[in-house]
Amino acid sequence: MNLNQVTIPVLDLERSIAFYQTLGLQLIVHSNDHYARFVCPDGGTTFSLHLVTELPSGDGIWIYFEVENVAEEVVKLETAGIVFEEQATDQPWLWREARLKDPDGNQLLIYHAGENRLNPPWRLT
């Protein structure tokens, strides 16, 4: 089994399309103003948006986008107008990550885990 796609709810499809294109995702499907699908620039994973009239309550969705150099990517995205809540920070779980929110309040993380994503020192055997 392989995780191929994640779909998230949004209130304003056009605003969200513009936001995710600014992040660097490539729009490949735009259907009837209720759905859009992107392909990630690395790896071929797809990511989609589905228009809803109300967002789910609670903490929402956390989405991780991995890059080689987090600090460099943050600078690039800030130059494009993206606002970060937390700058690139080394975490105790051995990842470097920066945090931001999408237009609907979903938590996004631009991060780099490298080998530690699948093989942290505390991995179960």
MMTF fields as JSON, N, C-alpha, C and O atoms, coordinates in Angstrom:
{
  "mmtfVersion": "1.0.0",
  "mmtfProducer": "UNKNOWN",
  "numBonds": 499,
  "numAtoms": 500,
  "numGroups": 125,
  "numChains": 1,
  "numModels": 1,
  "chainsPerModel": [1],
  "groupsPerChain": [125],
  "chainIdList": ["A"],
  "bondAtomList": [4, 2, 8, 6, 12, 10, 16, 14, 20, 18, 24, 22, 28, 26, 32, 30, 36, 34, 40, 38, 44, 42, 48, 46, 52, 50, 56, 54, 60, 58, 64, 62, 68, 66, 72, 70, 76, 74, 80, 78, 84, 82, 88, 86, 92, 90, 96, 94, 100, 98, 104, 102, 108, 106, 112, 110, 116, 114, 120, 118, 124, 122, 128, 126, 132, 130, 136, 134, 140, 138, 144, 142, 148, 146, 152, 150, 156, 154, 160, 158, 164, 162, 168, 166, 172, 170, 176, 174, 180, 178, 184, 182, 188, 186, 192, 190, 196, 194, 200, 198, 204, 202, 208, 206, 212, 210, 216, 214, 220, 218, 224, 222, 228, 226, 232, 230, 236, 234, 240, 238, 244, 242, 248, 246, 252, 250, 256, 254, 260, 258, 264, 262, 268, 266, 272, 270, 276, 274, 280, 278, 284, 282, 288, 286, 292, 290, 296, 294, 300, 298, 304, 302, 308, 306, 312, 310, 316, 314, 320, 318, 324, 322, 328, 326, 332, 330, 336, 334, 340, 338, 344, 342, 348, 346, 352, 350, 356, 354, 360, 358, 364, 362, 368, 366, 372, 370, 376, 374, 380, 378, 384, 382, 388, 386, 392, 390, 396, 394, 400, 398, 404, 402, 408, 406, 412, 410, 416, 414, 420, 418, 424, 422, 428, 426, 432, 430, 436, 434, 440, 438, 444, 442, 448, 446, 452, 450, 456, 454, 460, 458, 464, 462, 468, 466, 472, 470, 476, 474, 480, 478, 484, 482, 488, 486, 492, 490, 496, 494],
  "bondOrderList": [1, 1, 1, 1, 1, 1, 1, 1, 1, 1, 1, 1, 1, 1, 1, 1, 1, 1, 1, 1, 1, 1, 1, 1, 1, 1, 1, 1, 1, 1, 1, 1, 1, 1, 1, 1, 1, 1, 1, 1, 1, 1, 1, 1, 1, 1, 1, 1, 1, 1, 1, 1, 1, 1, 1, 1, 1, 1, 1, 1, 1, 1, 1, 1, 1, 1, 1, 1, 1, 1, 1, 1, 1, 1, 1, 1, 1, 1, 1, 1, 1, 1, 1, 1, 1, 1, 1, 1, 1, 1, 1, 1, 1, 1, 1, 1, 1, 1, 1, 1, 1, 1, 1, 1, 1, 1, 1, 1, 1, 1, 1, 1, 1, 1, 1, 1, 1, 1, 1, 1, 1, 1, 1, 1],
  "groupList": [{"groupName": "MET", "atomNameList": ["N", "CA", "C", "O"], "elementList": ["N", "C", "C", "O"], "formalChargeList": [0, 0, 0, 0], "bondAtomList": [1, 0, 2, 1, 3, 2], "bondOrderList": [1, 1, 2], "singleLetterCode": "M", "chemCompType": "L-PEPTIDE LINKING"}, {"groupName": "ASN", "atomNameList": ["N", "CA", "C", "O"], "elementList": ["N", "C", "C", "O"], "formalChargeList": [0, 0, 0, 0], "bondAtomList": [1, 0, 2, 1, 3, 2], "bondOrderList": [1, 1, 2], "singleLetterCode": "N", "chemCompType": "L-PEPTIDE LINKING"}, {"groupName": "LEU", "atomNameList": ["N", "CA", "C", "O"], "elementList": ["N", "C", "C", "O"], "formalChargeList": [0, 0, 0, 0], "bondAtomList": [1, 0, 2, 1, 3, 2], "bondOrderList": [1, 1, 2], "singleLetterCode": "L", "chemCompType": "L-PEPTIDE LINKING"}, {"groupName": "GLN", "atomNameList": ["N", "CA", "C", "O"], "elementList": ["N", "C", "C", "O"], "formalChargeList": [0, 0, 0, 0], "bondAtomList": [1, 0, 2, 1, 3, 2], "bondOrderList": [1, 1, 2], "singleLetterCode": "Q", "chemCompType": "L-PEPTIDE LINKING"}, {"groupName": "VAL", "atomNameList": ["N", "CA", "C", "O"], "elementList": ["N", "C", "C", "O"], "formalChargeList": [0, 0, 0, 0], "bondAtomList": [1, 0, 2, 1, 3, 2], "bondOrderList": [1, 1, 2], "singleLetterCode": "V", "chemCompType": "L-PEPTIDE LINKING"}, {"groupName": "THR", "atomNameList": ["N", "CA", "C", "O"], "elementList": ["N", "C", "C", "O"], "formalChargeList": [0, 0, 0, 0], "bondAtomList": [1, 0, 2, 1, 3, 2], "bondOrderList": [1, 1, 2], "singleLetterCode": "T", "chemCompType": "L-PEPTIDE LINKING"}, {"groupName": "ILE", "atomNameList": ["N", "CA", "C", "O"], "elementList": ["N", "C", "C", "O"], "formalChargeList": [0, 0, 0, 0], "bondAtomList": [1, 0, 2, 1, 3, 2], "bondOrderList": [1, 1, 2], "singleLetterCode": "I", "chemCompType": "L-PEPTIDE LINKING"}, {"groupName": "PRO", "atomNameList": ["N", "CA", "C", "O"], "elementList": ["N", "C", "C", "O"], "formalChargeList": [0, 0, 0, 0], "bondAtomList": [1, 0, 2, 1, 3, 2], "bondOrderList": [1, 1, 2], "singleLetterCode": "P", "chemCompType": "L-PEPTIDE LINKING"}, {"groupName": "ASP", "atomNameList": ["N", "CA", "C", "O"], "elementList": ["N", "C", "C", "O"], "formalChargeList": [0, 0, 0, 0], "bondAtomList": [1, 0, 2, 1, 3, 2], "bondOrderList": [1, 1, 2], "singleLetterCode": "D", "chemCompType": "L-PEPTIDE LINKING"}, {"groupName": "GLU", "atomNameList": ["N", "CA", "C", "O"], "elementList": ["N", "C", "C", "O"], "formalChargeList": [0, 0, 0, 0], "bondAtomList": [1, 0, 2, 1, 3, 2], "bondOrderList": [1, 1, 2], "singleLetterCode": "E", "chemCompType": "L-PEPTIDE LINKING"}, {"groupName": "ARG", "atomNameList": ["N", "CA", "C", "O"], "elementList": ["N", "C", "C", "O"], "formalChargeList": [0, 0, 0, 0], "bondAtomList": [1, 0, 2, 1, 3, 2], "bondOrderList": [1, 1, 2], "singleLetterCode": "R", "chemCompType": "L-PEPTIDE LINKING"}, {"groupName": "SER", "atomNameList": ["N", "CA", "C", "O"], "elementList": ["N", "C", "C", "O"], "formalChargeList": [0, 0, 0, 0], "bondAtomList": [1, 0, 2, 1, 3, 2], "bondOrderList": [1, 1, 2], "singleLetterCode": "S", "chemCompType": "L-PEPTIDE LINKING"}, {"groupName": "ALA", "atomNameList": ["N", "CA", "C", "O"], "elementList": ["N", "C", "C", "O"], "formalChargeList": [0, 0, 0, 0], "bondAtomList": [1, 0, 2, 1, 3, 2], "bondOrderList": [1, 1, 2], "singleLetterCode": "A", "chemCompType": "L-PEPTIDE LINKING"}, {"groupName": "PHE", "atomNameList": ["N", "CA", "C", "O"], "elementList": ["N", "C", "C", "O"], "formalChargeList": [0, 0, 0, 0], "bondAtomList": [1, 0, 2, 1, 3, 2], "bondOrderList": [1, 1, 2], "singleLetterCode": "F", "chemCompType": "L-PEPTIDE LINKING"}, {"groupName": "TYR", "atomNameList": ["N", "CA", "C", "O"], "elementList": ["N", "C", "C", "O"], "formalChargeList": [0, 0, 0, 0], "bondAtomList": [1, 0, 2, 1, 3, 2], "bondOrderList": [1, 1, 2], "singleLetterCode": "Y", "chemCompType": "L-PEPTIDE LINKING"}, {"groupName": "GLY", "atomNameList": ["N", "CA", "C", "O"], "elementList": ["N", "C", "C", "O"], "formalChargeList": [0, 0, 0, 0], "bondAtomList": [1, 0, 2, 1, 3, 2], "bondOrderList": [1, 1, 2], "singleLetterCode": "G", "chemCompType": "PEPTIDE LINKING"}, {"groupName": "HIS", "atomNameList": ["N", "CA", "C", "O"], "elementList": ["N", "C", "C", "O"], "formalChargeList": [0, 0, 0, 0], "bondAtomList": [1, 0, 2, 1, 3, 2], "bondOrderList": [1, 1, 2], "singleLetterCode": "H", "chemCompType": "L-PEPTIDE LINKING"}, {"groupName": "CYS", "atomNameList": ["N", "CA", "C", "O"], "elementList": ["N", "C", "C", "O"], "formalChargeList": [0, 0, 0, 0], "bondAtomList": [1, 0, 2, 1, 3, 2], "bondOrderList": [1, 1, 2], "singleLetterCode": "C", "chemCompType": "L-PEPTIDE LINKING"}, {"groupName": "TRP", "atomNameList": ["N", "CA", "C", "O"], "elementList": ["N", "C", "C", "O"], "formalChargeList": [0, 0, 0, 0], "bondAtomList": [1, 0, 2, 1, 3, 2], "bondOrderList": [1, 1, 2], "singleLetterCode": "W", "chemCompType": "L-PEPTIDE LINKING"}, {"groupName": "LYS", "atomNameList": ["N", "CA", "C", "O"], "elementList": ["N", "C", "C", "O"], "formalChargeList": [0, 0, 0, 0], "bondAtomList": [1, 0, 2, 1, 3, 2], "bondOrderList": [1, 1, 2], "singleLetterCode": "K", "chemCompType": "L-PEPTIDE LINKING"}],
  "groupTypeList": [0, 1, 2, 1, 3, 4, 5, 6, 7, 4, 2, 8, 2, 9, 10, 11, 6, 12, 13, 14, 3, 5, 2, 15, 2, 3, 2, 6, 4, 16, 11, 1, 8, 16, 14, 12, 10, 13, 4, 17, 7, 8, 15, 15, 5, 5, 13, 11, 2, 16, 2, 4, 5, 9, 2, 7, 11, 15, 8, 15, 6, 18, 6, 14, 13, 9, 4, 9, 1, 4, 12, 9, 9, 4, 4, 19, 2, 9, 5, 12, 15, 6, 4, 13, 9, 9, 3, 12, 5, 8, 3, 7, 18, 2, 18, 10, 9, 12, 10, 2, 19, 8, 7, 8, 15, 1, 3, 2, 2, 6, 14, 16, 12, 15, 9, 1, 10, 2, 1, 7, 7, 18, 10, 2, 5],
  "groupIdList": [1, 2, 3, 4, 5, 6, 7, 8, 9, 10, 11, 12, 13, 14, 15, 16, 17, 18, 19, 20, 21, 22, 23, 24, 25, 26, 27, 28, 29, 30, 31, 32, 33, 34, 35, 36, 37, 38, 39, 40, 41, 42, 43, 44, 45, 46, 47, 48, 49, 50, 51, 52, 53, 54, 55, 56, 57, 58, 59, 60, 61, 62, 63, 64, 65, 66, 67, 68, 69, 70, 71, 72, 73, 74, 75, 76, 77, 78, 79, 80, 81, 82, 83, 84, 85, 86, 87, 88, 89, 90, 91, 92, 93, 94, 95, 96, 97, 98, 99, 100, 101, 102, 103, 104, 105, 106, 107, 108, 109, 110, 111, 112, 113, 114, 115, 116, 117, 118, 119, 120, 121, 122, 123, 124, 125],
  "secStructList": [7, 7, 7, 7, 3, 3, 3, 3, 3, 3, 1, 7, 2, 2, 2, 2, 2, 2, 2, 2, 2, 2, 2, 6, 7, 3, 3, 3, 3, 3, 3, 6, 6, 6, 3, 3, 3, 3, 3, 7, 6, 6, 6, 7, 7, 3, 3, 3, 3, 3, 3, 7, 1, 1, 7, 7, 7, 1, 1, 7, 7, 3, 3, 3, 3, 3, 7, 1, 7, 2, 2, 2, 2, 2, 2, 2, 2, 2, 2, 6, 6, 7, 7, 7, 1, 3, 3, 3, 3, 3, 7, 6, 6, 1, 7, 3, 3, 3, 3, 3, 3, 7, 6, 6, 7, 7, 3, 3, 3, 3, 3, 3, 7, 4, 4, 4, 4, 6, 7, 7, 6, 6, 7, 7, 7],
  "xCoordList": [0.844, 0.0, 0.893, 1.938, 0.463, 1.213, 0.226, -0.791, 0.51, -0.332, -0.102, 1.013, -1.15, -1.045, -1.56, -0.979, -2.646, -3.291, -3.931, -4.409, -3.936, -4.647, -5.585, -5.179, -6.833, -7.806, -8.231, -8.549, -8.235, -8.639, -9.828, -9.983, -10.665, -11.79, -11.339, -10.463, -11.946, -11.644, -12.944, -13.924, -12.939, -14.114, -14.1, -15.155, -12.918, -12.787, -11.781, -10.572, -12.284, -11.427, -10.383, -9.213, -10.775, -9.83, -8.711, -7.544, -9.07, -8.059, -7.081, -5.873, -7.6, -6.749, -5.886, -4.731, -6.43, -5.628, -4.431, -3.301, -4.682, -3.592, -2.551, -1.351, -2.996, -2.082, -1.183, 0.036, -1.777, -0.992, -0.11, 0.94, -0.517, 0.373, 1.579, 2.692, 1.367, 2.472, 3.446, 4.653, 2.921, 3.796, 4.622, 5.636, 4.193, 4.959, 4.271, 4.858, 3.035, 2.312, 1.776, 1.423, 1.715, 1.271, -0.186, -0.511, -1.059, -2.471, -2.644, -2.188, -3.315, -3.523, -5.004, -5.345, -5.894, -7.333, -8.06, -7.721, -9.065, -9.919, -11.326, -11.632, -12.192, -13.508, -14.641, -14.812, -15.393, -16.679, -16.653, -17.638, -15.576, -15.459, -15.721, -16.068, -15.559, -15.71, -14.537, -14.475, -13.609, -12.52, -11.3, -11.418, -10.127, -8.868, -7.846, -7.828, -6.995, -5.938, -4.6, -4.493, -3.594, -2.227, -1.332, -1.666, -0.198, 0.859, 2.017, 2.35, 2.62, 3.768, 4.968, 5.102, 5.841, 6.959, 7.952, 8.666, 8.01, 8.916, 8.104, 7.286, 8.311, 7.716, 6.41, 6.055, 5.675, 4.441, 3.215, 2.169, 3.294, 2.121, 1.145, 1.553, -0.148, -1.145, -1.792, -1.806, -2.323, -2.91, -4.125, -4.02, -5.271, -6.45, -7.242, -7.109, -8.074, -8.947, -10.383, -10.685, -11.268, -12.689, -13.462, -13.303, -14.288, -15.064, -16.144, -16.88, -16.231, -17.263, -17.917, -17.366, -19.071, -19.743, -19.355, -19.557, -18.792, -18.362, -17.154, -17.124, -16.159, -14.963, -15.213, -16.012, -14.543, -14.654, -14.134, -13.292, -14.632, -14.159, -12.993, -12.717, -12.323, -11.205, -9.871, -9.776, -8.853, -7.488, -7.225, -6.256, -8.047, -7.853, -6.797, -6.381, -6.389, -5.479, -4.059, -3.852, -3.093, -1.679, -1.093, -1.234, -0.436, 0.122, 1.609, 2.013, 2.409, 3.862, 4.357, 4.064, 5.11, 5.753, 7.258, 7.816, 7.919, 9.355, 10.177, 9.88, 11.203, 12.159, 13.567, 13.746, 14.545, 15.937, 16.452, 17.128, 16.133, 16.656, 15.498, 14.98, 15.097, 13.924, 14.131, 13.258, 15.258, 15.495, 15.459, 14.895, 16.047, 16.059, 14.639, 14.27, 13.857, 12.468, 11.622, 10.778, 11.836, 11.098, 11.389, 10.461, 12.631, 12.996, 12.312, 11.748, 12.362, 11.727, 10.222, 9.679, 9.552, 8.11, 7.752, 6.753, 8.549, 8.294, 8.427, 7.652, 9.383, 9.554, 8.314, 7.974, 7.637, 6.415, 5.172, 4.063, 5.349, 4.227, 3.636, 2.649, 4.202, 3.707, 4.207, 5.379, 3.299, 3.632, 3.77, 2.886, 4.868, 5.135, 4.843, 5.091, 4.313, 4.079, 5.345, 5.597, 6.131, 7.361, 8.432, 8.21, 9.568, 10.686, 11.31, 10.95, 12.225, 12.888, 13.515, 14.341, 13.103, 13.532, 13.874, 13.133, 14.99, 15.336, 14.463, 14.391, 13.8, 12.881, 13.526, 14.451, 13.043, 13.624, 13.411, 14.109, 12.467, 12.24, 13.13, 12.902, 14.156, 15.228, 14.796, 15.403, 13.748, 13.316, 13.563, 13.565, 13.768, 13.822, 12.542, 12.226, 11.791, 10.506, 10.159, 10.591, 9.362, 8.796, 7.285, 6.809, 6.536, 5.075, 4.367, 4.794, 3.267, 2.397, 0.994, 0.79, 0.023, -1.361, -1.788, -1.356, -2.649, -3.222, -4.411, -4.739, -5.061, -6.159, -7.321, -8.094, -7.468, -8.549, -8.095, -8.852, -6.878, -6.388, -5.765, -5.414, -5.62, -4.935, -3.46, -2.841, -2.908, -1.502, -0.623, -0.776, 0.297, 1.249, 2.639, 2.978, 3.429, 4.817, 5.704, 5.513, 6.666, 7.72, 8.86, 9.349, 9.282, 10.211, 11.239, 11.123, 12.239, 13.205, 13.489, 13.905, 13.256, 13.538, 14.641, 15.353, 14.775, 15.787, 15.573, 14.444, 16.639, 16.609, 15.745, 15.192, 15.626, 14.889, 13.378, 12.671, 12.865, 11.417, 11.014, 10.036, 11.746, 11.413, 12.242, 11.833, 13.392, 14.305, 14.844, 16.057, 13.954, 14.47, 15.139, 14.868, 16.009, 16.701, 15.741, 16.13, 14.508, 13.535, 12.549, 11.527, 12.854, 11.97, 11.768, 12.699, 10.529, 10.232, 10.862, 10.941, 11.303, 11.906, 10.935, 11.282],
  "yCoordList": [-1.173, 0.0, 1.241, 1.268, 2.265, 3.514, 4.671, 4.681, 5.633, 6.823, 7.645, 8.099, 7.834, 8.5, 9.923, 10.814, 10.145, 11.452, 11.786, 10.905, 13.063, 13.603, 14.671, 15.49, 14.675, 15.692, 16.444, 15.835, 17.774, 18.573, 19.469, 19.843, 19.814, 20.7, 22.164, 22.55, 22.969, 24.402, 25.18, 24.654, 26.428, 27.286, 28.115, 28.45, 28.442, 29.265, 28.582, 28.688, 27.887, 27.071, 27.897, 27.514, 29.011, 29.819, 30.373, 30.375, 30.837, 31.353, 30.245, 30.476, 29.037, 27.922, 27.438, 27.067, 27.435, 27.075, 28.009, 27.559, 29.309, 30.285, 30.059, 30.131, 29.788, 29.557, 28.343, 28.432, 27.221, 26.005, 26.085, 25.444, 26.858, 27.094, 27.922, 27.693, 28.876, 29.658, 28.766, 29.011, 27.733, 26.782, 25.951, 25.367, 25.895, 25.161, 23.925, 23.206, 23.655, 22.513, 22.857, 24.006, 21.859, 22.078, 21.632, 20.468, 22.565, 22.271, 21.38, 21.723, 20.216, 19.304, 19.033, 18.558, 19.329, 19.146, 20.301, 20.688, 20.852, 21.892, 21.634, 21.943, 21.065, 20.611, 21.425, 21.462, 22.06, 22.674, 23.511, 23.535, 24.18, 25.046, 24.363, 25.031, 23.043, 22.356, 21.433, 20.883, 21.261, 20.32, 20.74, 21.205, 20.57, 20.829, 19.808, 19.428, 19.369, 18.414, 18.941, 19.509, 18.742, 19.163, 17.939, 16.911, 18.056, 17.068, 17.775, 18.918, 17.073, 17.635, 17.62, 16.704, 18.62, 18.717, 17.565, 17.288, 16.896, 15.761, 14.535, 14.617, 13.429, 12.174, 11.785, 10.607, 12.71, 12.36, 12.184, 11.778, 12.468, 12.396, 13.496, 14.593, 13.195, 14.219, 14.716, 14.031, 15.917, 16.635, 17.359, 18.028, 17.242, 17.875, 18.679, 18.521, 19.549, 20.441, 20.132, 19.908, 20.119, 19.885, 21.007, 21.232, 21.702, 22.826, 22.33, 21.394, 22.964, 22.651, 23.95, 25.031, 23.849, 25.042, 25.318, 26.422, 24.306, 24.468, 23.579, 22.419, 24.136, 23.355, 22.482, 22.847, 21.333, 20.513, 21.295, 22.182, 20.966, 21.639, 20.862, 19.729, 21.477, 20.818, 21.317, 22.396, 20.522, 20.917, 20.965, 21.59, 20.333, 20.371, 19.392, 18.481, 19.614, 18.708, 19.266, 20.472, 18.384, 18.757, 18.109, 16.903, 18.905, 18.416, 18.741, 19.879, 17.735, 17.879, 17.81, 16.859, 18.831, 18.855, 18.825, 19.755, 17.758, 17.625, 18.272, 18.121, 18.987, 19.644, 19.336, 18.911, 19.55, 19.304, 20.36, 20.03, 21.63, 22.72, 23.59, 24.41, 23.412, 24.098, 25.61, 26.355, 26.072, 27.515, 28.189, 29.273, 27.558, 28.098, 28.162, 29.142, 27.122, 27.087, 28.153, 28.78, 28.364, 29.399, 30.769, 31.544, 31.077, 32.369, 32.529, 33.583, 31.488, 31.524, 31.797, 32.626, 31.096, 31.26, 32.603, 33.215, 33.062, 34.391, 35.471, 36.427, 35.332, 36.275, 36.286, 37.316, 35.14, 35.03, 35.471, 35.42, 35.906, 36.424, 35.474, 35.818, 34.29, 33.328, 33.745, 34.077, 33.723, 34.102, 32.842, 31.986, 32.735, 31.588, 31.943, 33.067, 30.974, 31.122, 30.806, 31.38, 29.883, 29.474, 29.236, 28.518, 29.83, 29.685, 28.292, 27.529, 27.975, 26.674, 26.414, 27.189, 25.306, 24.967, 23.482, 22.648, 23.154, 21.755, 21.225, 21.821, 20.095, 19.508, 18.323, 17.713, 17.984, 16.857, 15.511, 14.545, 15.434, 14.18, 14.095, 13.269, 14.966, 14.945, 15.418, 15.054, 16.227, 16.868, 18.357, 18.895, 19.018, 20.486, 20.898, 20.395, 21.821, 22.195, 23.649, 24.262, 24.186, 25.533, 25.382, 24.544, 26.189, 26.035, 27.258, 28.398, 26.971, 28.007, 27.449, 26.247, 28.308, 27.89, 28.209, 29.202, 27.349, 27.659, 28.604, 28.909, 29.074, 30.033, 29.523, 30.333, 28.213, 27.663, 27.211, 26.555, 27.552, 27.25, 25.88, 25.497, 25.128, 23.837, 24.076, 24.968, 23.274, 23.404, 22.775, 21.596, 23.556, 23.056, 23.112, 24.033, 22.124, 22.089, 21.861, 20.912, 22.734, 22.55, 21.959, 22.592, 20.749, 20.064, 19.24, 19.002, 18.822, 17.854, 16.858, 17.232, 15.587, 14.524, 13.609, 12.986, 13.536, 12.64, 11.219, 10.729, 10.568, 9.178, 8.994, 7.916, 10.035, 9.916, 9.825, 9.487, 10.12, 9.984, 8.521, 8.205, 7.629, 6.203, 5.415, 4.337, 5.939, 5.191, 6.023, 6.2, 6.542, 7.27, 6.283, 5.084, 6.79, 5.893, 5.068, 4.014, 5.523, 4.836, 3.978, 3.543, 3.739, 2.928, 1.53, 0.927, 1.033, -0.313, -1.325, -1.099, -2.431, -3.456, -4.59, -5.548],
  "zCoordList": [0.0, 0.0, 0.0, 0.649, -0.738, -0.803, -0.699, -1.394, 0.149, 0.236, -1.022, -1.281, -1.793, -3.083, -3.043, -3.662, -2.321, -2.374, -1.043, -0.328, -0.721, 0.422, -0.116, -0.941, 0.339, -0.05, 1.196, 2.217, 1.113, 2.263, 1.898, 0.736, 2.877, 2.631, 2.636, 3.41, 1.766, 1.706, 1.517, 0.989, 1.952, 1.811, 0.53, -0.009, 0.051, -1.151, -2.065, -1.862, -3.064, -3.92, -4.656, -4.693, -5.237, -6.018, -5.133, -5.527, -3.952, -3.013, -2.633, -2.569, -2.379, -1.992, -3.151, -2.945, -4.366, -5.535, -5.652, -5.836, -5.543, -5.644, -4.55, -4.814, -3.335, -2.218, -2.48, -2.336, -2.861, -3.061, -4.306, -4.356, -5.306, -6.439, -5.998, -6.469, -5.104, -4.569, -3.8, -3.806, -3.139, -2.446, -3.42, -3.036, -4.682, -5.683, -6.227, -7.035, -5.803, -6.336, -7.724, -7.99, -8.607, -9.986, -10.132, -9.897, -10.523, -10.72, -11.948, -13.039, -11.765, -12.895, -13.172, -14.255, -12.208, -12.403, -11.727, -10.609, -12.415, -11.836, -12.355, -13.507, -11.502, -11.94, -11.333, -10.115, -12.175, -11.793, -10.52, -9.782, -10.256, -9.088, -7.744, -6.77, -7.685, -6.399, -6.066, -4.967, -7.006, -6.786, -7.588, -8.721, -6.989, -7.688, -7.213, -6.043, -8.134, -7.787, -8.275, -9.362, -7.458, -7.741, -7.743, -7.156, -8.405, -8.256, -7.557, -7.872, -6.606, -5.905, -6.847, -7.659, -6.75, -7.686, -7.59, -8.554, -6.454, -6.278, -5.87, -4.953, -6.52, -6.088, -6.733, -6.699, -7.32, -8.006, -7.129, -7.636, -5.848, -4.984, -5.377, -5.76, -5.28, -5.582, -4.301, -3.278, -4.384, -3.256, -3.813, -4.842, -3.161, -3.735, -2.722, -1.508, -3.28, -2.521, -2.904, -4.076, -1.915, -2.152, -1.469, -0.269, -2.221, -1.704, -0.751, -1.064, 0.41, 1.401, 1.857, 1.65, 2.466, 2.989, 4.43, 4.935, 5.097, 6.489, 6.736, 6.324, 7.414, 7.739, 8.963, 9.826, 9.05, 10.256, 11.465, 11.323, 12.631, 13.846, 14.444, 14.048, 15.387, 16.052, 15.535, 14.95, 15.757, 15.412, 13.912, 13.482, 13.124, 11.685, 11.208, 11.923, 9.995, 9.307, 9.362, 9.23, 9.558, 9.509, 8.268, 8.066, 7.436, 6.183, 6.158, 6.398, 5.868, 5.84, 4.401, 3.677, 3.996, 2.688, 2.92, 3.502, 2.467, 2.717, 1.609, 0.424, 2.013, 1.117, 1.622, 2.764, 0.778, 1.183, 2.159, 3.133, 1.9, 2.717, 3.194, 2.437, 4.436, 4.979, 5.008, 4.563, 5.517, 5.623, 4.249, 4.101, 3.269, 1.91, 1.332, 0.684, 1.569, 1.077, 1.765, 1.124, 3.056, 3.793, 3.19, 2.96, 2.936, 2.334, 0.983, 0.688, 0.168, -1.158, -1.038, -1.769, -0.114, 0.044, 0.673, 0.295, 1.619, 2.197, 1.127, 1.117, 0.244, -0.864, -1.753, -2.334, -1.859, -2.659, -1.888, -2.421, -0.627, 0.151, 1.167, 1.817, 1.327, 2.315, 3.696, 3.869, 4.682, 6.05, 6.901, 6.901, 7.615, 8.483, 9.931, 10.368, 10.674, 12.113, 12.9, 13.959, 12.361, 13.033, 11.979, 11.005, 12.177, 11.249, 11.384, 12.281, 10.507, 10.51, 11.878, 12.362, 12.485, 13.835, 13.897, 13.377, 14.531, 14.757, 15.886, 16.96, 15.633, 16.606, 17.316, 16.78, 18.531, 19.267, 18.567, 18.873, 17.642, 16.903, 15.667, 14.783, 15.612, 14.615, 13.23, 12.222, 13.191, 11.949, 12.078, 13.185, 10.968, 10.917, 10.228, 9.15, 10.843, 10.269, 10.513, 11.49, 9.592, 9.706, 9.569, 8.803, 10.306, 10.337, 9.773, 9.95, 9.086, 8.539, 8.448, 8.62, 8.18, 8.005, 6.584, 6.0, 6.031, 4.72, 4.93, 6.077, 3.874, 4.045, 4.899, 5.411, 5.066, 5.871, 7.251, 7.966, 7.631, 8.968, 9.135, 10.251, 8.045, 8.159, 8.441, 7.861, 9.333, 9.704, 8.641, 8.321, 8.094, 7.109, 7.704, 8.447, 7.371, 7.818, 6.614, 5.854, 6.451, 5.475, 6.297, 7.233, 5.949, 6.842, 6.073, 4.871, 6.823, 6.311, 7.427, 8.524, 7.127, 8.091, 7.591, 8.379, 6.279, 5.722, 6.191, 6.218, 6.553, 6.999, 8.252, 8.467, 9.076, 10.333, 10.153, 11.102, 8.956, 8.739, 8.856, 9.533, 8.211, 8.256, 9.257, 9.691, 9.624, 10.486, 11.641, 11.76, 12.501, 13.667, 14.629, 14.58, 15.497, 16.434, 17.306, 17.807, 17.494, 18.351, 17.546, 18.077, 16.278, 15.429, 16.03, 16.563, 15.929, 16.388, 15.445, 14.237, 16.0, 15.168, 14.898, 14.206]
}
